[in-house]
Amino acid sequence: MKAVPYRWRCLACGSGNAASSQQCERCGCPARPRMVQIERCARLVALRSDKVFAPADADLAAAARAPSPQRTAWTVLAVLASWAVLAVVIRLSMAPVAGSRVGGWLLGAMMVAVAVLAPLSCVIVYRAARGAQAES
């Protein structure tokens, strides 16, 4: 990243910085940050001001991002429950037309889609959670 050619004020912590610096001397926020970076650096500054975390280069959000195995299981169960509720809503909303040829075919197609997408989304959620857990 290129340094800005003027003195600048950090958007995360408000500290003044030299023209040659590429990141804030206080919080480490880049000179030209994205919104996500501003929010992350502002959280780090708030946490450090409480003297909770001392190291300036610590990734404080890593522990929060890495779900526990129990949390992963609950998340997968929540995804499955959401699909079950969706299946019930589809079945109940299609009840008036389920007796017709097109309505029965459409209901069957929707139920097959739910039956395929429910476990697939659970696998995706589980793998994403395990990947986040392995990174930390």
C-alpha positions in Angstrom: 0.0 0.0 0.0 1.2 3.5 -0.9 1.7 6.1 1.8 -0.4 9.2 1.6 1.6 12.4 0.8 0.1 14.5 3.7 -0.4 14.3 7.4 -3.6 12.3 8.0 -5.9 11.5 10.9 -6.8 7.8 11.5 -10.5 7.0 10.8 -10.5 4.3 13.5 -8.9 6.0 16.5 -8.5 9.7 15.5 -4.7 9.8 16.0 -2.6 12.1 13.8 0.0 10.4 11.6 3.0 11.5 9.6 2.7 11.9 5.8 5.1 9.0 5.2 3.3 6.4 7.3 1.3 3.7 5.6 -0.6 2.8 8.8 -1.7 4.4 12.0 1.0 4.5 14.7 -1.5 3.9 17.5 -3.9 1.3 16.2 -2.3 0.0 12.9 -5.3 0.9 10.7 -4.1 1.5 7.1 -3.9 5.0 5.7 -6.5 4.1 3.1 -8.7 1.6 4.9 -11.9 -0.2 4.0 -14.9 0.0 6.3 -14.2 -3.5 7.7 -10.6 -2.4 8.6 -11.8 0.8 10.3 -14.3 -1.2 12.4 -11.7 -3.8 13.4 -9.1 -1.3 14.4 -11.7 0.8 16.3 -12.6 -2.4 18.3 -8.9 -3.1 19.0 -8.4 0.4 20.3 -11.4 0.2 22.5 -10.2 -3.2 23.9 -6.7 -1.9 24.5 -7.9 1.2 26.2 -9.5 -1.1 28.8 -6.1 -2.7 29.3 -7.6 -6.1 28.5 -5.2 -7.0 25.6 -1.6 -5.7 25.7 0.1 -6.8 22.4 -0.4 -4.3 19.6 -0.3 -7.0 16.9 -2.7 -9.5 18.5 -5.6 -10.7 16.4 -8.2 -10.2 19.1 -11.1 -11.5 16.9 -9.6 -14.9 16.3 -11.0 -16.5 19.4 -14.5 -15.1 18.6 -14.3 -16.3 15.0 -13.4 -19.9 15.9 -16.5 -21.7 17.0 -16.3 -24.5 19.5 -17.4 -28.0 18.4 -20.5 -27.6 20.6 -21.4 -24.3 18.9 -20.8 -25.9 15.5 -23.2 -28.7 16.3 -25.9 -26.2 17.4 -25.4 -24.1 14.3 -25.9 -27.2 12.1 -29.0 -28.1 14.1 -30.3 -24.6 13.6 -29.8 -24.8 9.9 -31.6 -28.2 9.8 -34.5 -26.8 11.8 -34.7 -23.8 9.4 -35.0 -26.2 6.5 -37.7 -28.3 8.3 -39.7 -25.1 9.0 -39.4 -24.1 5.3 -40.6 -27.6 4.3 -43.6 -27.3 6.5 -44.4 -23.8 5.2 -44.1 -25.0 1.6 -46.3 -28.0 2.3 -49.0 -26.0 4.0 -49.0 -23.2 1.4 -49.2 -25.8 -1.4 -52.0 -27.8 0.2 -54.9 -26.2 -1.8 -53.3 -27.0 -5.2 -51.5 -30.2 -4.2 -54.3 -32.3 -5.6 -53.9 -31.0 -9.2 -51.4 -32.5 -11.6 -49.2 -29.4 -11.8 -49.6 -28.6 -8.1 -48.6 -32.1 -7.1 -45.6 -32.0 -9.4 -44.5 -28.6 -8.1 -44.9 -29.7 -4.5 -42.8 -32.8 -5.2 -40.1 -30.8 -6.9 -40.0 -28.4 -4.0 -39.7 -31.2 -1.4 -36.9 -32.8 -3.4 -35.1 -29.5 -3.5 -35.5 -29.1 0.3 -34.3 -32.7 0.8 -31.2 -32.1 -1.2 -30.3 -28.6 -0.1 -30.9 -29.2 3.7 -28.0 -31.6 4.2 -25.9 -29.8 1.6 -26.2 -26.5 3.5 -25.4 -28.4 6.8 -22.2 -29.8 5.3 -21.2 -26.3 4.1 -21.8 -24.8 7.5 -20.0 -27.6 9.3 -17.0 -27.4 7.0 -16.8 -23.6 7.3 -16.9 -23.8 11.1 -14.3 -26.5 11.2 -12.1 -24.5 8.8 -12.4 -21.4 11.1 -11.6 -23.6 14.1 -8.5 -25.0 12.4 -7.2 -21.5 11.6 -7.1 -20.4 15.2 
